[in-house]
Amino acid sequence: MRPFAPLLMGLACATACQAGADRAGDTKVKTPSAVTTTASPPARVSGGTCDDVRPTKPAQLGATMSVVARVRNRHASFYRRGLCEVVLEAGVFEYVGRKDGALQRVGDLGAYAKDVASDDMVGPSAGAPSRALSPPSHEEESAVDADGTTVTVRKVNVDLGDGPRETCSLVPSADGHVYATCRQGEVPLILRTPNAWVRVARAGALTLETTPHIAVARDGSVWAWENPKGLVRILPDGHKEHVSLPRVSEELARPVYDGSYPELMSAKWTRGADAGVHFWQTLHVLTPRAPEKIVALESLYPQADGSVWALGFEGGVTESMVLFTSGPAPAAPFEIGTPFDQQNEVRNTKEPRPWTGSGCPQVFVVFDVASHEREVAAALTAKSYGFSVAVVRGRIGPRTESGVLLLRTTPESDPAILDTNVERLLHVDGAKAFCAAPVLERLVQLPGLEHVVQPRAK
């Protein structure tokens, strides 16, 4: 995964920050005594995807959200880099959000080769993507105020006049001001002015118990995820409105690879054909799962162009994340597979290894499966515990093919059974076997194979 510089800069504005007392409904409180401030020259965000020159009074923007991408990874995360870019960490791949609402993958597939442990997807030599289960934190720890002062407010004693608080953190904002939230004492939103912190009265209806994420857009509107109501926007005049999140198209539902991450095997697995094996990567093909309702918001970031980006979590069994934007709708939302799918895309940038007769924990046998249902059924009825079988269509190397994918799912499975099944399938005219797995596109439905082991639903 490509490293990015920590997100420590970016909140700057072309206009001066007005005192909180000038804002209707805001209450001035005592100047915070433990706020870290460092003098620095006024910042101007430039380069990348935008040049941050905002009008003095930005127009009130709409609040219509659009789907950007569906990510089949519960642990996907995204963060803001400056005021002009959001970065999605999908498990292996990283994407940058563009002003037109689309995502662009960072680097070519070859740049992610370090996240692929071996040519095998399963077995003792395969490895889980690095950081796939524990993405790094990109919380905003500091911001540059309009006067050029760098402000850090995180777990410090901020005095609001009604008692000290030690659990305050910055709120992502794009209107040129610095905001914070304090969980101790339930203070959803405070604004930093040159001489004091100001309580933002219009956010007073929010409670941190039910509002885990807050952001301030370029036009000054406050966005928040309010459990269980959903996404809301509070305009500068105090008007509160609910923002609907669109349902994800059912077209963004394809089969994916999923499985447990490598675990230390007990001593009984270190005998026989896999003597010396201590780790084993298990993998299965999951059937397509229709998108489900967003039940929680993981992140909320405003941008200098006025848009707001959000990452939501689907309920149910899909364990998927959905990226939304209030900016221009992308021309074609797309689906990003699991970290295992992403690894496999990298593997398939080169020619697949031919199957040579044994020793391969995953084999894809390519042939015209629709014309050979009887042969497929006969070869696959000899099943055993510890194997996964699927009839799929996908990209293997530079070609897109249909065929039968066979996977060893446990170290106790006998590799000779897999080899025997492969040899049976190779009796079909024109069949070829590869010691590799395809980038999945869809399952091949053959009416005569209902009795054959099918991919898991979840």
C-alpha positions as CSV (number, residue, x, y, z in Angstrom):
1,M,0.0,0.0,0.0
2,R,1.4,3.4,-0.9
3,P,2.1,5.6,2.1
4,F,0.7,9.1,2.3
5,A,1.9,12.0,4.4
6,P,-0.1,12.6,7.6
7,L,-3.0,14.9,7.2
8,L,-1.9,17.8,9.3
9,M,-2.5,20.8,7.0
10,G,-5.2,22.2,4.9
11,L,-7.8,24.3,6.8
12,A,-7.2,27.8,5.3
13,C,-9.4,30.5,3.9
14,A,-9.0,33.6,1.8
15,T,-11.2,35.6,4.2
16,A,-10.6,36.6,7.8
17,C,-12.4,34.7,10.5
18,Q,-15.0,36.8,12.2
19,A,-15.5,36.8,15.9
20,G,-18.0,34.3,17.2
21,A,-20.0,37.1,18.9
22,D,-20.9,38.3,15.4
23,R,-22.6,35.0,14.7
24,A,-26.3,35.0,15.6
25,G,-27.1,32.5,18.3
26,D,-23.5,31.6,19.2
27,T,-22.3,32.1,22.8
28,K,-18.9,33.4,23.7
29,V,-17.0,31.5,26.4
30,K,-13.7,31.7,28.1
31,T,-10.5,31.5,26.0
32,P,-9.2,27.9,26.1
33,S,-6.2,27.7,28.3
34,A,-4.6,24.5,27.0
35,V,-4.9,24.9,23.2
36,T,-1.6,24.3,21.4
37,T,-1.0,27.1,18.9
38,T,2.0,27.6,16.6
39,A,2.5,30.7,14.4
40,S,2.8,29.8,10.8
41,P,2.3,31.8,7.5
42,P,-1.2,31.7,6.0
43,A,-1.7,28.6,3.9
44,R,-3.2,28.3,0.5
45,V,-4.2,24.9,-0.8
46,S,-3.0,24.3,-4.3
47,G,-2.0,21.5,-6.6
48,G,-3.5,18.0,-6.7
49,T,-7.1,18.3,-7.7
50,C,-8.0,21.9,-6.9
51,D,-6.8,25.4,-6.2
52,D,-8.6,26.5,-3.1
53,V,-9.8,30.1,-3.7
54,R,-13.2,30.3,-2.1
55,P,-15.7,33.2,-2.4
56,T,-16.4,35.3,0.7
57,K,-20.0,34.2,0.8
58,P,-20.2,30.7,-0.8
59,A,-23.5,29.8,-2.4
60,Q,-25.8,27.4,-0.5
61,L,-25.1,24.1,-2.1
62,G,-27.5,21.2,-2.5
63,A,-27.6,18.1,-0.3
64,T,-28.1,15.3,-2.8
65,M,-25.8,12.4,-2.2
66,S,-24.6,10.0,-5.0
67,V,-23.0,6.6,-4.8
68,V,-19.3,6.6,-5.8
69,A,-18.3,3.1,-5.1
70,R,-19.2,-0.1,-3.1
71,V,-16.3,-1.7,-1.3
72,R,-16.5,-5.3,-0.2
73,N,-14.4,-4.8,2.8
74,R,-15.7,-3.9,6.3
75,H,-12.4,-2.4,7.3
76,A,-12.1,0.0,4.4
77,S,-11.5,3.6,5.5
78,F,-11.0,7.0,3.9
79,Y,-9.4,10.2,5.0
80,R,-8.9,13.7,3.8
81,R,-5.6,14.9,2.4
82,G,-5.7,18.7,2.4
83,L,-8.9,20.4,1.5
84,C,-8.9,19.1,-2.1
85,E,-8.6,15.3,-1.9
86,V,-10.1,12.4,-0.2
87,V,-8.2,9.1,-0.1
88,L,-10.0,5.7,0.1
89,E,-8.0,2.8,1.5
90,A,-9.8,-0.3,0.2
91,G,-7.6,-3.0,1.8
92,V,-4.8,-3.2,-0.8
93,F,-5.6,-0.5,-3.4
94,E,-5.8,3.2,-2.6
95,Y,-8.0,5.6,-4.6
96,V,-8.2,9.4,-4.7
97,G,-11.5,11.1,-5.0
98,R,-11.7,13.6,-7.9
99,K,-13.7,16.8,-8.3
100,D,-16.0,15.1,-10.8
101,G,-17.0,12.6,-8.1
102,A,-15.1,9.7,-9.5
103,L,-12.3,7.6,-7.9
104,Q,-8.9,7.1,-9.4
105,R,-6.7,4.3,-8.3
106,V,-3.3,5.5,-7.1
107,G,-0.6,3.9,-9.2
108,D,-0.8,0.9,-11.5
109,L,-1.4,-2.6,-10.4
110,G,2.4,-3.4,-10.3
111,A,2.8,-0.8,-7.6
112,Y,0.9,-3.1,-5.2
113,A,3.1,-6.2,-5.8
114,K,4.5,-5.9,-2.2
115,D,1.0,-6.7,-0.9
116,V,1.0,-10.1,-2.6
117,A,2.8,-12.7,-0.5
118,S,3.0,-15.4,-3.3
119,D,1.4,-16.6,-6.5
120,D,-0.9,-18.8,-4.4
121,M,-4.3,-17.5,-3.1
122,V,-4.7,-20.3,-0.6
123,G,-2.4,-22.7,1.3
124,P,0.7,-22.3,3.4
125,S,2.5,-19.6,1.3
126,A,-0.4,-17.3,0.7
127,G,-0.7,-14.2,3.0
128,A,-3.3,-11.7,3.9
129,P,-2.9,-8.2,2.6
130,S,-0.8,-6.0,4.9
131,R,-3.0,-3.6,7.0
132,A,-6.2,-5.1,5.6
133,L,-7.6,-5.6,9.0
134,S,-6.0,-2.7,10.8
135,P,-5.9,0.4,8.5
136,P,-3.8,3.3,9.9
137,S,-5.5,6.2,11.6
138,H,-5.7,9.4,9.7
139,E,-7.6,11.6,12.3
140,E,-7.1,15.3,11.8
141,E,-4.8,16.3,14.6
142,S,-4.2,19.9,13.7
143,A,-5.6,22.7,11.4
144,V,-4.5,26.1,10.2
145,D,-6.8,28.9,11.2
146,A,-7.5,31.9,8.9
147,D,-4.9,34.0,10.8
148,G,-2.2,31.4,9.9
149,T,-2.1,29.9,13.4
150,T,-1.8,26.1,13.6
151,V,-4.3,24.8,16.2
152,T,-4.1,21.4,17.9
153,V,-6.9,20.4,20.1
154,R,-6.8,16.7,21.1
155,K,-7.3,15.3,24.6
156,V,-6.4,18.6,26.2
157,N,-8.1,20.7,28.9
158,V,-10.3,23.1,27.1
159,D,-12.1,25.5,29.4
160,L,-15.5,26.5,28.1
161,G,-16.5,28.3,31.3
162,D,-18.5,25.4,32.8
163,G,-15.7,23.0,33.7
164,P,-12.6,21.5,32.2
165,R,-12.8,18.9,29.4
166,E,-10.0,16.5,28.3
167,T,-11.6,14.7,25.5
168,C,-11.8,17.3,22.7
169,S,-10.9,16.7,19.1
170,L,-11.0,18.6,15.8
171,V,-14.0,18.5,13.5
172,P,-13.3,18.4,9.7
173,S,-14.3,21.7,8.2
174,A,-13.9,23.6,4.9
175,D,-15.3,27.0,5.7
176,G,-12.0,28.5,6.8
177,H,-12.7,28.2,10.6
178,V,-11.5,25.7,13.1
179,Y,-14.0,23.6,15.0
180,A,-13.8,21.1,17.8
181,T,-16.1,18.7,19.6
182,C,-15.8,17.7,23.3
183,R,-17.3,14.4,24.4
184,Q,-16.9,15.2,28.1
185,G,-20.0,17.3,28.9
186,E,-21.7,16.6,25.6
187,V,-20.5,19.7,23.6
188,P,-21.1,18.7,20.0
189,L,-19.5,21.8,18.3
190,I,-17.3,24.7,19.3
191,L,-15.8,27.4,17.1
192,R,-12.3,29.0,17.6
193,T,-12.2,32.7,17.2
194,P,-9.1,34.9,17.7
195,N,-10.0,35.5,21.4
196,A,-12.3,32.8,22.5
197,W,-14.0,29.5,21.8
198,V,-17.6,29.9,20.8
199,R,-20.3,27.3,21.3
200,V,-22.1,26.8,18.0
201,A,-25.7,27.1,19.1
202,R,-27.3,25.6,16.0
203,A,-25.6,22.3,16.7
204,G,-27.0,22.2,20.3
205,A,-29.7,19.8,19.2
206,L,-27.1,17.2,18.4
207,T,-25.9,14.9,21.1
208,L,-22.5,13.1,20.9
209,E,-24.1,9.9,22.2
210,T,-26.1,9.6,19.0
211,T,-23.9,11.7,16.7
212,P,-20.5,10.0,16.2
213,H,-19.5,12.1,13.1
214,I,-19.8,15.8,12.5
215,A,-18.3,18.0,9.7
216,V,-18.7,21.7,8.6
217,A,-19.1,22.2,4.9
218,R,-17.7,25.2,2.9
219,D,-21.0,27.1,3.1
220,G,-21.0,26.8,7.0
221,S,-23.7,24.1,7.2
222,V,-23.2,21.4,9.8
223,W,-23.4,17.8,8.6
224,A,-23.9,15.0,11.1
225,W,-24.8,11.3,11.3
226,E,-27.6,11.1,13.8
227,N,-28.5,7.6,15.1
228,P,-30.9,6.2,14.2
229,K,-32.3,9.0,12.0
230,G,-29.5,9.1,9.5
231,L,-27.6,11.9,7.8
232,V,-28.7,15.5,8.6
233,R,-27.7,19.0,7.6
234,I,-28.1,22.1,9.7
235,L,-28.0,25.3,7.7
236,P,-26.4,28.4,9.1
237,D,-29.8,29.8,9.8
238,G,-30.5,26.8,12.1
239,H,-32.8,25.0,9.7
240,K,-32.4,21.2,10.0
241,E,-33.0,18.8,7.1
242,H,-32.5,15.1,6.5
243,V,-30.2,14.0,3.7
244,S,-31.3,10.9,1.9
245,L,-28.6,8.3,1.0
246,P,-29.5,6.6,-2.3
247,R,-29.7,2.8,-2.5
248,V,-26.8,1.1,-4.2
249,S,-27.6,-0.4,-7.6
250,E,-28.0,-4.2,-7.5
251,E,-25.7,-4.2,-10.5
252,L,-22.9,-3.6,-8.0
253,A,-23.0,-7.2,-6.7
254,R,-20.6,-9.7,-8.1
255,P,-19.0,-12.8,-6.6
256,V,-16.0,-12.2,-4.5
257,Y,-13.2,-14.1,-2.7
258,D,-13.4,-14.2,1.0
259,G,-12.0,-16.3,3.8
260,S,-10.2,-16.4,7.1
261,Y,-6.9,-14.8,7.5
262,P,-3.8,-17.0,8.0
263,E,-3.7,-18.5,11.5
264,L,-1.2,-20.7,13.3
265,M,-2.1,-24.3,12.7
266,S,-2.0,-26.9,15.5
267,A,0.6,-29.6,15.5
268,K,-1.6,-32.2,13.8
269,W,-1.5,-30.2,10.6
270,T,2.3,-30.5,10.4
271,R,2.3,-34.1,9.3
272,G,1.9,-35.8,6.0
273,A,1.7,-34.0,2.7
274,D,1.9,-30.6,4.4
275,A,4.6,-31.4,7.0
276,G,6.1,-28.3,8.4
277,V,3.0,-26.1,7.6
278,H,2.3,-23.6,10.4
279,F,0.0,-21.1,8.6
280,W,-2.8,-21.7,6.1
281,Q,-4.8,-19.3,4.1
282,T,-8.4,-20.3,3.7
283,L,-10.5,-18.9,0.9
284,H,-14.0,-19.4,-0.6
285,V,-16.1,-17.9,-3.5
286,L,-19.0,-16.0,-2.1
287,T,-22.2,-15.6,-4.2
288,P,-23.2,-12.1,-5.2
289,R,-25.0,-10.2,-2.4
290,A,-27.4,-7.4,-3.1
291,P,-26.6,-4.1,-1.4
292,E,-28.3,-3.4,1.9
293,K,-29.4,-0.4,3.8
294,I,-26.7,1.9,5.3
295,V,-26.9,1.5,9.1
296,A,-23.9,3.6,10.2
297,L,-21.6,6.3,9.0
298,E,-17.8,5.7,9.4
299,S,-16.4,9.0,8.2
300,L,-17.6,12.4,7.0
301,Y,-15.4,15.0,5.2
302,P,-16.1,18.3,3.6
303,Q,-14.0,19.6,0.6
304,A,-13.0,23.0,-0.6
305,D,-15.2,22.7,-3.7
306,G,-18.3,22.6,-1.5
307,S,-18.9,18.8,-1.6
308,V,-19.1,16.5,1.3
309,W,-17.9,12.9,1.2
310,A,-19.2,10.1,3.4
311,L,-18.3,6.5,4.0
312,G,-21.2,4.3,5.2
313,F,-21.5,0.8,6.4
314,E,-24.1,-1.7,5.0
315,G,-26.1,-3.7,7.5
316,G,-26.8,-7.4,7.2
317,V,-24.3,-9.9,6.1
318,T,-22.5,-8.1,3.2
319,E,-20.0,-6.3,5.5
320,S,-19.6,-3.8,2.7
321,M,-18.8,0.0,2.8
322,V,-20.3,2.5,0.4
323,L,-18.7,5.8,-0.6
324,F,-21.0,8.8,-1.2
325,T,-20.4,12.4,-2.4
326,S,-22.7,15.4,-2.5
327,G,-20.7,16.8,-5.4
328,P,-21.1,15.8,-9.1
329,A,-22.4,12.3,-9.5
330,P,-19.8,10.0,-11.0
331,A,-20.7,8.7,-14.4
332,A,-20.3,5.0,-13.4
333,P,-20.2,3.9,-9.8
334,F,-18.3,0.7,-9.4
335,E,-17.6,-2.2,-7.0
336,I,-14.3,-2.8,-5.3
337,G,-13.8,-6.4,-4.3
338,T,-12.4,-7.8,-1.0
339,P,-8.7,-7.5,-0.2
340,F,-8.4,-11.0,-1.5
341,D,-9.9,-9.9,-4.9
342,Q,-7.6,-6.9,-5.0
343,Q,-4.6,-9.2,-4.3
344,N,-5.7,-11.5,-7.1
345,E,-6.0,-8.6,-9.6
346,V,-2.3,-7.9,-9.0
347,R,-1.5,-11.6,-9.5
348,N,-3.3,-11.6,-12.8
349,T,-1.1,-8.8,-14.3
350,K,1.2,-11.6,-15.5
351,E,0.7,-14.8,-17.4
352,P,-0.8,-17.6,-15.2
353,R,1.2,-20.6,-14.3
354,P,0.2,-23.8,-16.1
355,W,-0.9,-26.7,-14.0
356,T,1.9,-29.3,-14.1
357,G,0.2,-32.2,-12.3
358,S,0.4,-31.6,-8.5
359,G,1.3,-29.3,-5.7
360,C,-1.1,-26.5,-6.6
361,P,-3.7,-25.4,-3.9
362,Q,-5.9,-23.6,-6.5
363,V,-6.6,-24.7,-10.0
364,F,-8.7,-23.0,-12.7
365,V,-9.7,-25.4,-15.5
366,V,-10.8,-23.5,-18.6
367,F,-13.2,-24.9,-21.2
368,D,-16.7,-24.4,-22.6
369,V,-18.6,-25.4,-19.5
370,A,-22.0,-24.7,-21.0
371,S,-21.5,-27.4,-23.7
372,H,-20.1,-30.0,-21.2
373,E,-22.5,-30.1,-18.3
374,R,-22.3,-33.9,-18.0
375,E,-18.5,-33.9,-17.9
376,V,-18.5,-31.1,-15.3
377,A,-21.0,-32.9,-13.1
378,A,-19.2,-36.2,-13.3
379,A,-15.8,-34.7,-12.4
380,L,-17.2,-32.7,-9.4
381,T,-19.4,-35.3,-7.8
382,A,-16.2,-36.9,-6.3
383,K,-16.1,-34.4,-3.4
384,S,-14.3,-34.4,-0.1
385,Y,-14.1,-32.2,3.0
386,G,-11.7,-29.4,2.7
387,F,-12.4,-28.3,-0.9
388,S,-14.3,-25.4,-2.5
389,V,-15.7,-25.7,-6.0
390,A,-17.3,-23.0,-8.3
391,V,-18.2,-22.6,-11.9
392,V,-17.2,-19.1,-12.8
393,R,-16.3,-16.6,-15.5
394,G,-13.4,-14.2,-15.0
395,R,-10.1,-12.9,-16.2
396,I,-7.1,-15.2,-16.0
397,G,-4.0,-13.3,-17.1
398,P,-4.9,-11.2,-20.1
399,R,-7.9,-13.4,-21.2
400,T,-11.5,-13.7,-19.9
401,E,-12.5,-17.3,-19.7
402,S,-15.2,-19.6,-18.2
403,G,-14.3,-22.7,-16.3
404,V,-14.2,-24.6,-13.0
405,L,-12.3,-23.3,-10.0
406,L,-11.1,-25.7,-7.4
407,L,-9.6,-24.6,-4.0
408,R,-8.1,-26.5,-1.1
409,T,-9.6,-24.8,2.0
410,T,-7.8,-26.7,4.8
411,P,-4.4,-28.3,5.3
412,E,-6.1,-31.6,6.1
413,S,-7.6,-31.9,2.6
414,D,-5.8,-34.5,0.5
415,P,-4.1,-32.8,-2.5
416,A,-4.5,-36.0,-4.5
417,I,-8.3,-35.5,-4.6
418,L,-7.9,-32.0,-6.2
419,D,-5.4,-33.4,-8.8
420,T,-7.8,-36.2,-9.7
421,N,-10.6,-33.9,-10.3
422,V,-8.5,-31.7,-12.4
423,E,-7.4,-34.6,-14.5
424,R,-11.0,-35.6,-15.1
425,L,-11.8,-32.1,-16.3
426,L,-8.8,-32.1,-18.7
427,H,-10.4,-35.0,-20.6
428,V,-12.8,-32.4,-22.1
429,D,-11.6,-31.3,-25.6
430,G,-9.7,-28.0,-25.4
431,A,-9.6,-27.8,-21.6
432,K,-6.5,-26.1,-20.1
433,A,-5.6,-25.9,-16.4
434,F,-3.8,-23.1,-14.6
435,C,-2.3,-23.0,-11.2
436,A,-4.0,-19.7,-10.6
437,A,-7.4,-18.2,-9.8
438,P,-9.3,-15.7,-12.1
439,V,-10.4,-12.2,-11.3
440,L,-14.1,-13.0,-10.8
441,E,-16.8,-11.5,-13.0
442,R,-19.8,-13.7,-12.5
443,L,-20.9,-17.2,-11.6
444,V,-21.9,-19.5,-14.5
445,Q,-25.3,-20.9,-13.9
446,L,-25.7,-24.5,-15.2
447,P,-29.2,-26.0,-14.5
448,G,-27.8,-29.5,-14.5
449,L,-25.4,-28.8,-11.6
450,E,-27.6,-27.9,-8.7
451,H,-26.3,-31.0,-6.8
452,V,-22.7,-29.9,-7.1
453,V,-21.1,-27.9,-4.3
454,Q,-21.9,-24.2,-4.9
455,P,-20.2,-21.0,-3.6
456,R,-21.1,-19.9,-0.1
457,A,-23.7,-17.1,0.4
458,K,-21.7,-15.9,3.5
